[in-house]
Amino acid sequence: MRIVLFCIFCILFFLPSRVNGHGLYVSSEGGRLHANFSDYSPASGAVVTVVDEDGIVIVRDTLDEKGIWTLPKEVEGGPKFVIVEAPGGHLTRIAWQEVLQGTSKGIFDYFGVRITIGIAVLAGGGLIMKRLLNLRSKI
């Protein structure tokens, strides 16, 4: 029984280590790149870098106060990635093709969905722990 409780504790302890507390998210729409943090505040002043396959910098610019960067009309070379770096060690990248085609919002991009999943995980974990502790007390 101790091994089972230890395994459950390890899973519940290490599972949240993969969650970002304050992430940087990038999306693209209509020839513009939008960058914001997980609390929906704009990543104003973040550095935008366009690199090719070899990692050579093609374009370097900054986001405006609304966290928006307008794509240049023509880019020399073959861009591969757009890297956005904000203060505090926040860094994310997006493929150049996604920037050109635009990105769509996934189900986990909505704040309400993330909150609902978090509550469900906490409640489910609590019920499992309660059931395991009740089984142990009956033995």
VOTI-953250 format. One line per field, with one value per residue: residue number from 1; chain; x, y, z of N, C-alpha, C in turn. Coordinates in Angstrom, 2 decimals. Layout:
# residues N
num c(NUM:...)
cadena c(A:...)
npx c(X:...)
npy c(Y:...)
npz c(Z:...)
capx c(X:...)
capy c(Y:...)
capz c(Z:...)
cpx c(X:...)
cpy c(Y:...)
cpz c(Z:...)
***
This chain:
# residues 139
num c(1:2:3:4:5:6:7:8:9:10:11:12:13:14:15:16:17:18:19:20:21:22:23:24:25:26:27:28:29:30:31:32:33:34:35:36:37:38:39:40:41:42:43:44:45:46:47:48:49:50:51:52:53:54:55:56:57:58:59:60:61:62:63:64:65:66:67:68:69:70:71:72:73:74:75:76:77:78:79:80:81:82:83:84:85:86:87:88:89:90:91:92:93:94:95:96:97:98:99:100:101:102:103:104:105:106:107:108:109:110:111:112:113:114:115:116:117:118:119:120:121:122:123:124:125:126:127:128:129:130:131:132:133:134:135:136:137:138:139)
cadena c(A:A:A:A:A:A:A:A:A:A:A:A:A:A:A:A:A:A:A:A:A:A:A:A:A:A:A:A:A:A:A:A:A:A:A:A:A:A:A:A:A:A:A:A:A:A:A:A:A:A:A:A:A:A:A:A:A:A:A:A:A:A:A:A:A:A:A:A:A:A:A:A:A:A:A:A:A:A:A:A:A:A:A:A:A:A:A:A:A:A:A:A:A:A:A:A:A:A:A:A:A:A:A:A:A:A:A:A:A:A:A:A:A:A:A:A:A:A:A:A:A:A:A:A:A:A:A:A:A:A:A:A:A:A:A:A:A:A:A)
npx c(0.83:2.00:3.72:1.97:0.74:3.02:3.70:1.45:1.69:4.13:3.40:1.41:2.97:5.05:3.70:2.58:4.95:5.38:3.82:3.43:3.94:3.73:3.42:4.56:2.83:2.29:0.63:-0.71:-2.19:-3.63:-1.22:0.08:1.85:1.01:1.77:1.45:1.26:0.43:-1.50:-2.91:-1.83:-0.19:2.88:4.68:7.45:8.98:11.53:11.67:12.82:13.75:14.83:16.90:17.24:19.77:20.07:20.81:20.43:17.88:16.00:15.58:13.62:11.32:8.36:5.33:3.60:1.21:1.81:2.15:3.46:4.11:4.42:7.25:7.25:8.92:11.24:14.59:16.42:15.66:13.32:12.85:12.04:10.31:11.32:10.39:11.32:10.93:11.36:12.59:13.19:11.39:10.60:9.70:8.87:7.82:6.88:7.77:5.98:3.58:3.23:2.77:0.45:-1.33:-2.55:-4.72:-6.94:-6.58:-8.31:-7.20:-6.27:-8.08:-8.87:-10.84:-11.22:-8.78:-8.83:-11.04:-10.14:-7.99:-9.33:-10.84:-8.81:-7.64:-9.85:-10.44:-8.04:-8.13:-10.40:-9.53:-7.37:-8.77:-10.36:-8.37:-7.21:-9.38:-9.67:-7.34:-7.73:-9.73:-8.50)
npy c(-1.20:1.19:1.59:2.07:4.48:6.08:6.09:7.39:9.85:10.72:10.95:12.94:14.99:15.41:15.83:18.52:19.87:20.23:22.28:25.60:28.50:31.15:31.77:32.54:33.34:32.98:34.07:34.23:36.34:37.64:38.76:39.74:39.39:38.28:38.57:37.46:37.18:34.52:35.61:37.22:39.74:42.07:41.33:43.60:45.27:43.01:41.06:40.28:37.82:36.73:33.79:31.73:28.35:27.63:29.06:31.65:35.09:36.89:38.98:41.37:42.74:44.70:44.19:46.16:48.42:47.08:44.47:43.54:42.68:43.64:41.84:41.96:43.21:42.00:39.42:38.67:35.75:32.44:32.26:30.39:30.11:32.11:33.78:34.76:36.74:37.64:39.85:38.45:35.86:34.59:32.76:31.86:30.12:30.09:28.52:29.77:29.30:28.93:31.48:32.88:31.61:31.86:31.26:29.14:29.18:26.81:24.42:24.52:27.05:28.75:30.41:29.68:26.95:25.88:26.46:24.92:22.31:22.20:22.38:20.04:18.09:18.54:18.02:15.38:14.11:14.56:13.07:10.48:10.20:10.38:8.07:6.09:6.51:5.92:3.20:2.23:2.80:1.01:-1.40)
npz c(0.00:0.71:-1.40:-3.50:-2.65:-2.61:-5.34:-6.44:-5.16:-6.29:-8.99:-8.86:-7.85:-9.73:-12.11:-12.35:-12.90:-15.57:-16.39:-17.53:-15.69:-16.41:-19.43:-22.79:-25.63:-29.10:-31.99:-35.33:-37.74:-40.59:-41.75:-39.56:-36.52:-33.36:-29.99:-26.70:-23.10:-20.78:-19.14:-20.78:-21.23:-23.36:-25.05:-25.12:-26.57:-26.86:-28.44:-31.83:-33.95:-37.10:-38.55:-40.70:-42.07:-41.17:-38.88:-39.14:-38.66:-40.18:-40.06:-37.48:-35.01:-32.95:-30.96:-30.98:-28.67:-28.29:-28.56:-31.15:-34.35:-37.56:-40.53:-42.69:-46.08:-48.05:-47.64:-47.44:-48.40:-47.17:-44.92:-41.92:-39.21:-36.74:-33.97:-30.79:-28.14:-24.87:-22.00:-18.92:-19.51:-21.20:-24.04:-27.29:-30.32:-33.75:-36.76:-39.98:-42.08:-40.72:-39.80:-42.16:-43.15:-41.08:-37.78:-35.93:-33.12:-30.58:-28.49:-25.94:-25.74:-24.68:-21.75:-19.84:-20.34:-19.57:-16.82:-16.01:-16.55:-14.75:-12.27:-12.40:-12.39:-9.88:-8.17:-8.88:-8.15:-5.40:-4.68:-5.32:-3.56:-1.14:-1.27:-1.30:1.21:2.84:2.30:3.42:6.12:6.79:6.79)
capx c(0.00:2.90:4.26:0.90:0.63:4.22:3.59:0.43:2.29:5.12:2.69:0.78:4.01:5.83:2.81:2.53:6.23:5.35:2.92:4.06:3.26:3.50:3.97:4.51:2.09:2.38:-0.32:-0.56:-3.44:-3.66:0.07:0.55:2.21:0.52:2.42:0.93:1.54:-0.72:-2.54:-3.44:-1.20:0.65:4.33:5.24:8.88:9.68:12.37:11.27:13.95:13.46:16.06:16.79:17.48:21.07:20.05:21.34:19.40:17.48:15.36:15.44:12.75:10.61:6.90:4.84:3.02:0.08:2.32:1.91:4.54:3.65:5.40:7.82:6.75:9.82:12.30:15.68:16.74:14.53:13.03:12.38:11.37:10.24:11.57:9.98:11.96:10.47:12.14:12.28:13.51:10.31:11.05:8.88:9.12:6.75:7.38:7.47:4.78:2.43:3.06:2.18:-0.90:-2.16:-2.78:-6.07:-6.92:-6.93:-9.22:-6.46:-5.93:-9.12:-8.56:-11.87:-10.99:-7.63:-9.28:-11.93:-9.31:-7.25:-10.24:-11.19:-7.65:-7.52:-10.97:-10.26:-6.94:-8.59:-11.29:-8.72:-6.64:-9.74:-10.74:-7.23:-7.05:-10.48:-9.36:-6.28:-8.25:-10.58:-7.66)
capy c(0.00:2.33:1.79:2.69:5.88:6.77:6.28:8.42:11.11:11.11:11.37:14.24:15.98:15.71:16.20:19.97:20.46:20.48:23.40:26.92:29.42:32.41:31.48:33.49:32.71:33.70:33.68:35.03:36.55:38.77:39.39:40.30:38.45:38.73:37.88:37.84:36.27:33.68:36.43:38.02:41.04:42.05:41.22:44.80:45.41:41.75:41.05:39.32:37.47:35.79:33.08:30.73:26.98:27.54:29.88:32.98:36.11:37.61:40.22:41.53:43.89:44.60:44.31:47.46:48.42:46.15:43.12:43.18:42.92:43.49:41.14:42.78:42.87:41.05:38.95:38.04:34.41:31.54:32.21:29.10:30.31:33.41:33.59:35.91:36.68:38.71:39.92:37.45:34.52:34.03:32.54:30.94:30.22:29.66:28.29:30.85:28.94:29.21:32.93:33.31:31.05:32.22:30.19:29.11:28.91:25.47:24.41:24.85:28.48:29.47:30.42:28.93:25.51:25.52:26.49:23.77:21.10:22.24:22.05:18.62:17.30:18.65:17.33:13.94:13.66:14.54:11.92:9.26:10.13:10.10:6.66:5.27:6.63:5.18:1.77:1.93:2.84:-0.16:-2.59)
capz c(0.00:0.74:-2.74:-4.30:-2.23:-3.06:-6.80:-6.68:-4.74:-7.30:-10.20:-8.58:-7.59:-10.93:-13.21:-12.55:-13.28:-16.99:-16.63:-17.52:-14.81:-17.10:-20.74:-23.89:-26.72:-30.37:-33.03:-36.54:-38.44:-41.51:-41.95:-38.29:-35.47:-32.06:-28.88:-25.39:-22.01:-20.43:-18.51:-21.89:-21.37:-24.56:-24.86:-25.76:-26.49:-27.05:-29.63:-32.85:-34.80:-38.17:-38.87:-41.76:-41.63:-40.51:-37.68:-39.44:-38.46:-41.39:-39.61:-36.03:-34.75:-31.67:-30.99:-30.53:-27.33:-28.24:-28.76:-32.55:-35.29:-38.94:-41.34:-43.77:-47.43:-48.68:-46.74:-48.17:-47.93:-46.92:-43.49:-41.41:-37.92:-36.10:-32.54:-29.98:-26.83:-23.98:-20.75:-17.90:-20.00:-22.00:-25.41:-28.06:-31.75:-34.62:-38.11:-40.91:-42.84:-39.86:-39.75:-43.42:-43.30:-39.93:-36.81:-35.36:-31.69:-30.14:-27.34:-24.72:-25.75:-23.95:-20.32:-19.11:-20.51:-18.72:-15.42:-15.81:-16.49:-13.50:-11.16:-12.53:-11.97:-8.42:-7.53:-9.10:-7.31:-4.02:-4.49:-5.34:-2.29:-0.07:-1.39:-0.87:2.65:3.45:2.17:4.37:7.49:7.01:6.91)
cpx c(0.87:3.45:3.22:0.76:1.84:4.16:2.57:0.98:3.29:4.44:2.06:1.81:4.73:4.97:2.75:3.85:6.30:4.48:3.69:3.27:2.89:4.15:3.84:3.89:2.13:1.32:-0.16:-1.91:-3.30:-2.33:0.63:0.82:1.77:1.21:1.84:1.32:0.28:-1.82:-3.15:-2.89:-0.27:2.13:5.01:6.73:9.66:10.44:11.91:12.47:13.50:14.78:15.81:17.11:18.78:21.14:20.60:20.19:19.15:16.91:15.32:14.68:12.13:9.11:6.49:4.19:1.81:0.52:2.13:3.14:4.00:4.77:5.95:7.30:7.60:10.93:13.34:15.98:15.49:14.23:12.46:11.56:11.31:10.36:11.18:10.56:11.56:11.33:11.69:12.51:12.41:10.77:10.10:9.21:7.93:7.34:6.93:6.20:3.51:2.16:2.37:0.73:-1.85:-2.37:-4.20:-5.96:-7.35:-7.80:-8.50:-6.01:-6.96:-8.91:-9.56:-11.67:-9.83:-8.02:-10.14:-11.12:-8.51:-8.11:-10.60:-10.04:-7.49:-8.63:-10.83:-9.14:-7.34:-9.50:-10.53:-7.96:-7.57:-10.13:-9.60:-7.02:-8.17:-10.24:-8.31:-6.81:-9.14:-9.76:-7.16)
cpy c(1.26:2.64:2.47:4.16:6.69:7.06:7.38:9.79:11.61:11.62:12.74:15.34:16.38:16.12:17.72:20.60:20.75:21.68:24.71:27.85:30.73:32.29:32.64:32.78:33.60:33.16:34.64:35.13:37.78:39.50:40.07:39.18:39.04:37.91:38.40:36.78:35.50:34.45:37.43:39.44:40.99:42.00:42.40:44.88:44.13:41.79:39.93:39.08:36.44:35.14:32.09:29.35:26.82:28.37:31.27:33.99:36.86:38.97:40.21:42.83:43.72:44.74:45.70:47.34:47.51:44.71:42.62:43.54:42.66:42.86:42.06:42.30:41.81:40.70:38.25:36.67:33.59:31.44:30.85:29.28:31.78:33.15:34.88:35.73:37.90:38.72:38.85:36.03:33.86:33.93:31.56:31.11:29.66:29.51:29.42:30.56:29.18:30.70:33.42:32.84:31.49:31.01:30.28:28.77:27.47:25.55:24.81:26.30:29.31:29.29:29.59:27.43:25.06:25.51:25.27:22.48:21.06:21.87:20.57:17.73:17.36:17.89:15.82:13.37:13.59:13.36:10.61:9.11:9.79:8.61:5.75:5.34:5.93:3.66:1.37:1.90:1.64:-1.43:-2.79)
cpz c(0.00:-0.64:-3.63:-3.94:-2.68:-4.56:-7.12:-6.29:-5.78:-8.57:-9.99:-8.35:-8.87:-12.12:-13.40:-12.97:-14.78:-17.35:-16.58:-16.63:-15.51:-18.47:-21.71:-25.08:-27.95:-31.32:-34.20:-37.24:-39.34:-41.69:-40.71:-37.31:-34.14:-30.98:-27.56:-24.36:-21.65:-19.71:-19.49:-21.95:-22.58:-24.21:-25.56:-25.53:-26.65:-28.38:-30.56:-33.77:-35.83:-38.58:-40.00:-41.20:-40.85:-39.23:-37.88:-39.37:-39.77:-41.03:-38.09:-35.80:-33.38:-31.89:-30.52:-29.16:-27.18:-28.43:-30.18:-33.39:-36.69:-39.76:-42.42:-45.13:-48.08:-47.69:-47.58:-47.58:-47.75:-45.44:-43.08:-40.13:-37.56:-34.60:-31.83:-28.59:-26.01:-22.72:-19.76:-18.37:-20.80:-23.45:-26.07:-29.53:-32.51:-36.02:-39.03:-41.71:-42.02:-39.77:-41.01:-43.57:-42.21:-39.04:-36.31:-33.88:-31.43:-28.90:-26.05:-24.69:-25.00:-22.45:-19.51:-19.20:-19.63:-17.25:-15.11:-15.69:-15.19:-12.31:-11.20:-12.07:-10.46:-7.70:-7.68:-8.26:-5.85:-3.73:-4.48:-4.03:-1.13:-0.09:-0.92:0.63:3.39:3.39:3.20:5.80:7.79:7.23:8.29)
***
